[in-house]
Amino acid sequence: MSFPFSGVVVLDLTQIYNGPYATFLLAQGGAEVIKVEPPGGEHLRKRQGASGAAMPFAMLNANKRTMTLNLKTDEGREVLLRLAAQADVLVENFAPGVMDRLGLSSAVLHGANPRLVIASGSGYGKTGPYRDFPAMDLTVQAMAGVIDTTGYPEAPPVKAGPAMADFLAGIHLFGAIAAALFERERTGRGRTVEVSMMEAVYPTLASGLGLLYGGGAEVVRTGNRHSGLSLCPYNVYPAADGYIAIITNNDQHWRWLVEALDCKALADEPRYATVRQRCAHMDEVDAAIGERTRRQSKAELFELLIRARVPCAPVRTLAEVVNDPHLHARGSLRWIDHPEYGRMVVPISPLRFDGDGGDGAGNAGGNEGRGGTVPYRPSSPLGADTEAILAERLALDEAAIAALRQRQVL
């Protein structure tokens, strides 16, 4: 089958998480992604000496071809410009100003190819007072208010566990690229798009912002309670063997919850009849619910409450999620034997495209197009496709490629 980005050629200069995730989504959507790395490899590849550090690289760089190119040399830049002349998209997430200093500004790139979509990801954007601040997921979480609003009010703030700033920015960068390609179909010209990690994170603060604007006071950390403190029960409650997350979005959910837990006293208590009243007595409500949930296992509670149509979920470990039967049944997660890193579980793109020959639930035979994505190819060793790419795209012969290697261009 064809995919939305079939025939689109992407030059991927990105590193670590946010840029590589954007280009991974493009690759899983059918694009030919050429990962251009410096001769020593990008930063994430270099982390592989640490235990388990190969997993993120393998996750984010599947379905990509890979080549090395030294952009600090004149010849390296010339090779990139020749590749860009034949490409549809170039993606980079260097610090702002790096591409200009390399002599690869948007003007130069568009001079080589006016149809090229140029996409740039950074921590704080190409302009503004924060432009040159070093930006990693942790620092952006700190600057964006995520850390200050995470944790318990009586304890120091903590970061969100996942690399949310990186991946939110990667998703937005993918969307910007798709939008620019759509526009190019109408205008015939490429444009430059950029995404700031901090700006991608800001909308996630919505619940806390509601509390800030509603009360005019500084927002406090709410632990596992609703960030806006406007729903109750909404928390993580103890079970006999762990914890279960329960949320009641409305008074009907509350009634179903207390009926399922056989809490007649709570059901009959006038002070808990409405969301507003329960929010005024959060400590009492949470204590009462927790006293009841701690008597059963999280599996028993989950079965009981789901049957009662109460939104809930057991708090699961990463090991449980990696082996989740639902994600494996849909083909979202799969076991592979990686040629470099061995047996591992890897994800495919969350974006599904119909017409894959499966049943719509990711149950196509084998890995071919399973779940509406391209056949899965594991990440490649550093520079594995350098010779093939240069021969195919620039018609360089073995002698020319060997000469580039000798001059440390590759």
C-alpha positions, 0 to 999 in steps of 0.5 A, a space after each residue: 500500500 502507499 502511505 501519506 508520505 510515500 515518495 517524500 525524502 527527508 534529510 534528518 540532521 536531528 539528535 537525542 529525542 525531539 527531532 528524531 521522534 518527528 522524523 520517526 513519525 515521518 518514516 513510519 508514515 512512508 517517508 524515506 528518511 536519511 539520518 545524517 550524523 557527524 562521523 562520531 555519531 549523534 549524541 544519543 548513539 554515543 550514550 550506548 555505553 550505559 546500561 539500556 541506553 541503546 533502547 531509546 536510540 533503537 526506538 527513535 531511529 527505526 525505518 531510517 537510512 543512515 550516513 555520516 557527513 562532516 558539516 564542519 568541512 566545506 566539502 561536507 556542506 557542499 554534499 549536504 546542499 546537493 542532497 538538499 537539492 533533491 530532498 523534500 524536507 530537512 529537519 534539524 534541532 541544533 541550538 539556534 544559530 548553528 545552521 547559520 554559522 555552518 553556512 546552511 541558513 534557510 536562505 542558502 538551503 532554499 537557494 539550493 531548493 526552493 521547494 524544500 521544507 526546512 524544520 527546526 526544533 529548539 528549546 526556546 525558539 530562534 528569537 526572544 531573550 531565552 534563545 541561547 539558553 541551553 535546553 534539555 527536557 529537564 531545563 525546559 520542564 523547569 522553565 515551563 512550570 512543569 516541575 513547580 506544579 509536580 509533586 506534593 505541596 509539603 515536598 520539593 518539586 519534582 520533574 515529570 518522569 517521562 521526557 514530556 518536553 522533548 516528545 511534545 515538541 517532536 509531535 508538534 514538529 511533525 505536525 508543522 512539517 506535515 502542514 508545510 508539505 500540504 501548503 507546498 502542494 498548493 504553492 509549489 514552494 517550501 517554507 521554514 517552520 520551527 517549534 519551541 519545546 517550551 511553547 509546546 509544553 505550555 498548553 499542558 498546564 491548562 488545569 493549573 492555569 484554571 486554578 491560577 486565574 480562578 483564584 488569583 493565588 499561586 498554584 500549589 502542587 497537588 500530588 495526584 489530585 486534579 491540577 485545578 483541584 476541581 474534581 473529587 475523587 481524583 487521586 491514586 488510592 492504595 490497594 492491597 498490592 499497590 495503587 489504583 487511579 480513580 477519577 470521577 468527572 461528574 456526580 454520576 461517576 461518584 454515585 457509581 463509585 460509592 455503589 460499587 465500593 458498597 459505601 452507603 454512608 458516603 452515598 448518603 452524606 449530603 456534604 458529598 452530594 456534588 462535585 463542588 461539595 466534595 472538592 471542599 472536603 477532599 481530605 475526608 473523601 480521599 481518606 474514606 475512599 482509600 480506606 475502602 480500596 486498600 482492602 482489595 487488590 488493584 486487579 479486583 478493584 479494576 474489574 469491579 469499577 470498570 464493570 460499574 463504569 467508573 474511570 480508573 486504572 491500576 498503577 502499573 510498572 514499566 515492566 507491566 506496560 512493556 508486556 501489555 497484552 492490549 498494546 501487543 495485540 494492536 501491534 503498537 508494541 512488538 518484540 524484535 531481535 535487533 541486529 546490534 542490541 538483541 531482543 527488545 520491545 519497540 513501539 511503532 507510530 501511534 498514527 494508523 493509516 487504513 488500507 494496510 490489509 489488516 483488520 483495523 486492529 493491527 492484526 495483519 500478517 507478520 510485520 508487513 504494514 501491521 497496524 497501518 504503518 510501513 514494514 518495520 526496519 530496526 535502526 542501523 549501525 552508524 553510517 551503514 548506508 553512506 556509500 549507497 546514498 551517495 552513489 544513488 543520489 549524487 552518482 559518486 563512484 567508489 573512488 570519489 567516496 573513498 577520497 571523501 573519507 580520506 579527507 574526513 568529510 564522511 
